[in-house]
């Protein structure tokens, strides 16, 4: 195979894995943060 094609495939796969890991970590963190604010500060969850 062409080295350029392999490089593009590797970079694309790495970007996909990194974005998936970011979403996997950030979504629960935001939900927990909003629940914490609701309990301790009385701020609406939708704000």
C-alpha positions as semicolon CSV with decimal commas, in nm:
position;residue;x (nm);y (nm);z (nm)
1;X;0,000;0,000;0,000
2;X;0,093;0,361;-0,042
3;X;0,263;0,512;0,266
4;X;0,060;0,833;0,230
5;X;-0,268;0,641;0,237
6;X;-0,159;0,453;0,550
7;X;-0,057;0,779;0,716
8;X;-0,393;0,941;0,641
9;X;-0,579;0,632;0,769
10;X;-0,372;0,630;1,090
11;X;-0,428;1,001;1,155
12;X;-0,801;0,970;1,087
13;X;-0,830;0,674;1,321
14;X;-0,636;0,853;1,594
15;X;-0,858;1,161;1,566
16;X;-1,167;0,941;1,590
17;X;-1,040;0,764;1,900
18;X;-0,942;1,091;2,070
19;X;-1,279;1,255;2,001
20;X;-1,464;0,947;2,127
21;X;-1,260;0,943;2,449
22;X;-1,324;1,315;2,499
23;X;-1,700;1,266;2,471
24;X;-1,687;0,959;2,694
25;X;-1,521;1,163;2,972
26;X;-1,679;1,506;2,927
27;X;-2,048;1,415;2,908
28;X;-2,066;1,239;3,247
29;X;-1,846;1,512;3,398
30;X;-2,089;1,784;3,288
31;X;-2,388;1,589;3,417
32;X;-2,222;1,535;3,757
33;X;-2,120;1,903;3,773
34;X;-2,477;2,018;3,702
35;X;-2,619;1,786;3,968
36;X;-2,360;1,911;4,217
37;X;-2,454;2,274;4,143
38;X;-2,824;2,192;4,179
39;X;-2,775;2,029;4,519
40;X;-2,525;2,273;4,674
41;X;-2,604;2,605;4,510
42;X;-2,965;2,565;4,401
43;X;-2,886;2,656;4,039
44;X;-3,118;2,517;3,773
45;X;-2,984;2,213;3,586
46;X;-3,079;2,366;3,250
47;X;-2,864;2,678;3,304
